[in-house]
């Protein structure tokens, strides 16, 4: 689907591409050089999820985090991996190992969200 390229869209995409870890709405708002309200940020982020540009992680703190998708192929767009959230600095990182959960015959995994929280190596 064709999407309009707005200043907000371009700004949020650039922020996510430069980020070394997943970001929540507040983190994006802090890094933005243009003023955007919360509704605009979430609308753009949800559109990015629909377009498979980012994936969403719901943290153990109840916040939604978004990470730019790298190495994703459109036909195989899976994010069945754990994420680690540092309780000190708030960084949310994708862990590299994919999780395989044995399911009964006929069941299909559509989404997996696993978050481990603790203290990252930078904060220890």
ChimeraX attribute file (.defattr): number of C-alpha atoms within 10 A of each C-alpha:
attribute: neighborCount
match mode: 1-to-1
recipient: residues
	/A:1	5
	/A:2	4
	/A:3	8
	/A:4	8
	/A:5	9
	/A:6	9
	/A:7	10
	/A:8	18
	/A:9	18
	/A:10	12
	/A:11	18
	/A:12	21
	/A:13	18
	/A:14	13
	/A:15	18
	/A:16	21
	/A:17	17
	/A:18	9
	/A:19	13
	/A:20	14
	/A:21	17
	/A:22	25
	/A:23	24
	/A:24	22
	/A:25	17
	/A:26	13
	/A:27	13
	/A:28	22
	/A:29	18
	/A:30	11
	/A:31	12
	/A:32	15
	/A:33	12
	/A:34	11
	/A:35	8
	/A:36	16
	/A:37	10
	/A:38	11
	/A:39	10
	/A:40	12
	/A:41	19
	/A:42	14
	/A:43	12
	/A:44	17
	/A:45	25
	/A:46	17
	/A:47	15
	/A:48	20
	/A:49	17
	/A:50	12
	/A:51	13
	/A:52	15
	/A:53	21
	/A:54	23
	/A:55	20
	/A:56	20
	/A:57	25
	/A:58	15
	/A:59	19
	/A:60	14
	/A:61	11
	/A:62	8
	/A:63	12
	/A:64	15
	/A:65	23
	/A:66	23
	/A:67	23
	/A:68	24
	/A:69	18
	/A:70	9
	/A:71	7
	/A:72	14
	/A:73	10
	/A:74	10
	/A:75	6
	/A:76	7
	/A:77	13
	/A:78	15
	/A:79	20
	/A:80	19
	/A:81	17
	/A:82	18
	/A:83	21
	/A:84	21
	/A:85	22
	/A:86	18
	/A:87	15
	/A:88	13
	/A:89	11
	/A:90	18
	/A:91	18
	/A:92	25
	/A:93	21
	/A:94	17
	/A:95	13
	/A:96	11
	/A:97	10
	/A:98	11
	/A:99	12
	/A:100	10
	/A:101	9
	/A:102	8
	/A:103	9
	/A:104	7
	/A:105	6
	/A:106	5
	/A:107	8
	/A:108	8
	/A:109	11
	/A:110	8
	/A:111	9
	/A:112	15
	/A:113	13
	/A:114	15
	/A:115	20
	/A:116	15
	/A:117	18
	/A:118	14
	/A:119	16
	/A:120	17
	/A:121	7
	/A:122	8
	/A:123	10
	/A:124	8
